Amino acid sequence: MTDAMQVDPEYLRQHYASLSDEALLEIDRADLVETAHALYDKEVERRKLHSAGADDDENFESDRKPHREQNAPVWLEEGAEVYSTDIFPGSTGAADADHARDALESAGIPCYLDTSERERPAAQSLPEHTRRWHLIVPGDQSLRAASVLERDIFNQDLDADWRNHLEMLSDKDLREARPQVVFCGLFDRVERVVKAYNDEFSRRGLKPK
């Protein structure tokens, strides 16, 4: 890659994010132009890896271990996946996964982004170099983590879709589109989880705060 080439920063960012740790570390940092250099360093730093051409070359071989081996939390094997997305050049998967991880970390929930090779079903036309990112949390945090992602990410899409739907209704249909009816399953879920919580307090002879 030469300085004369046009560099698309967003493409490069997503391309580096789609690579495995081993493939990322095989890139010779010295061959990159300034823009690619900075994006590459950022991805290496995000994964807490050590690239060729960086300082402390004597430690490079030991730092080439896969990300999971170096930084995996002790609870990972007992963890639960709460979010996953495909990562490939041109996709928004990397940004989406970072957003989901940031939401969990802001809520104080430990989480870990793991990666795997993406198997392509015959009916799907995914790019050849596609990986899948898996956001994993401790097993006992899975319900809360899923709810945090719904609240901070998925509910925003639901809100937008619901508002668009309501705008298209006639006055008559609007009056009939009561949330308790349209989202009866959602309201039922809330009632059930609250009742189950209170029932457990009663079973133990305790009083909720």
N, C-alpha and C positions, 0 to 999 in steps of 0.2 A: 504494500500500500504506500503510495507516494503522496506528497503534499499537493500534487496537481489534481488528485482525484477529489470529486465532490463527496462529502461525507454527510450522511443523514444521521444526526445524533440519536433521534428516536429509534431508528432502525437498529443502530449499533447497540443501544441500551437494551433493547428487547432481544437482540441476537445474543449478547453476552449472557443475559439472564436465562436464555433457553439452553445454554450449554451445561453439560455435567461439570463437576469440579475438575475432573481429569482433563476434559477437553479445554476448559478455560485456562488451566495452568500450562497447557501445551502451546498456547499462543506466545510467541516471542515479543515481549513488551517493547523491545528496542526497535521492532519493525513498524510500530504504530505511529500514525501522525498525531499531532498534539490533541486534537479533539477526541480521537479514538483512545488515545493514551489515558486521558482523564476519565472517560467512561469506563474503560477497562479497570483502572485502579479503584474506581468507586465500587464496581461489582465484586472485585477481589476483597476489598475491605468489608463490604456488606456480609460476605460469607466467612470473613475472618480466615482467609487463606493467605498464601505467600507466593507471589508470582516470580517468574524468572526475570532477572534484570533488576529486581528490587534490592534493597540493602540486606545485609546479613545473609549472603549467598551460602555460607557454610551451613546454615540451618535449612536450606531449601528442600533437601530430600526428605527430611522428617516432616516438613510442613506440607508435603504433597499428599498427605493422607486425606481420604474423603472427608467432606464436611461433617457428615453424620458421626464418624468415628471420633473426630476431634471435639465436637461441641454438643453431642447428643446428651440431653438431660437423663438423669437416672430413671425417671418415670416413663421414658419413651415407649418401652415395650408394653407397658400397661396402659398407654394412652389411647385416646379416641379421636378419630378424624372428624372435624366439624366443618371443613371447607376444602375444596379442591378445584383446580383450574388448569387448563392446558396452557403451556408456554411455548410460543414459537415466534419467529420474526414476523412483525406486523400485527401481532395480537396485543390486547390490553391485559393479558393474564398476569404479567409481572406486577403492574400497577395495582390490579385488583387484589392480588395476594398480599401485597404490602399494605393496602388499605385494610384488609381483614385482620392482618397481624397487628397493625397499629390500634385497631378498635379493641382487640382483646388485651393488648398490653396497657392501653389507657384504662381499662376496667380492672387492671390488676390480676389478670388471668395468665398464668404461665403458658407459653405456646412455643411450638417448634415447626419450622417450615422444612419438610422433607421433600425429596424429589425422586421420581422414578421414570424409567423409559415408558413412553406412551405406546401401547399396542394399538395399531390402527385396524379397526374392523373393516371388512371389505366394502361395506356400504358407506363408509365415511372417507372423505377426501382431505385428510389432515396432511400438513407438510411433513416431509420425511424426517426432519430433525425436530420432533415434538417431544416435550417432556411434560409430565404432570406434577404439579406442586400440591402437596398435601399439608394442610394446616392441622397440627395435632396438639391436643391439650391433655392434661391429666384426666384419667377416666372419671374421677369424682367431680370434675369441673365441666363435663361435656354439656349437660343441660343448660347451665348458666351461660357457657360460651356460645352455644347455638342461639340462645335468646338475645345475647348482646349483638351478635351478627345480624339477627333479624331487626333489632331495634335501630342499629347504627348504619346498616347498609341496605338490607332487602326491603325494609318498610318504607324507605324513601321511594323506591320504585313502585311499591304498592300504592303509596299516597298519590303519586303522579298519575298512575293508571286510573285510580278511583276518581280523582278530580276530572280527568278527561272524560271518563264515562258519564259522570253526572252532568257535565256541560252539554252532552248530546241528548239528554233525556227531555221529554216534554214535561210540562208542569204536572200533569197527571202521573206520569211514570216516576217523576222525582219524588212525589209524595209516597209512592208505593215502595221506593227503593230504600227502605229503612235499614240502617247498618245491622240492627239486630236480626233482620231477616236475611239479608244478602250474605252476611258473615256469621251466620248462626253457628257454624262450626268453631269459629274463633272465640265467640262469646262462651260457647259450651266448654271449650278448653280452659278458659280462664276460671270459670265456675268450678270445674272439676279439680284443677290444681289447688285452688284456694281451699276447697272442701277437704281434699286429701291432707293438706297441711294442717288444718284445724283438727281433723279427725285424729291425726297422729299425736297432737298435743293432748287431746282428750284421752286417748288410749294410755298415755303415760301419766295421766293425772297432773299435767302441767297446764299453765295458762300462757297463751301467746303474749308477747310484749305489746 
